[in-house]
Amino acid sequence: MKKQFANKEAFEKWLEDVFSKDAFEMAYVSDEEIIEKLLECGYTDLDDLLADGHAYQIGGHGNNGWMYEDEVDWQYIDKSELKAELRKR
């Protein structure tokens, strides 16, 4: 059975716990460091880390999941022509 996080909040909490940093300080942790730690901890499917399907992107790995409307960077979506399901909170 593959290892996944239940949702984005659980993943973010894991990151803060593993790297002993709060959300602001996590900006200074590289994608490579995160990927290395995920693999070390048994998270081998880096394109399917979140069981609830919430969208994420780490070092070129991610999914085509859904996002809340208020967390979307519309300029990035328009430039990249990404297609993602948007949900209201």
Buried (B, 14 or more C-beta within 10 A) or exposed (E): EEEBBEBBEBBBEBBBEBBEBEEEEEEEBEEEEBBEBBEEEEBEEBEBBBEEEBBBEBBEBBBEBEBEEEEBEEEEBEEEEBEEEEEEE
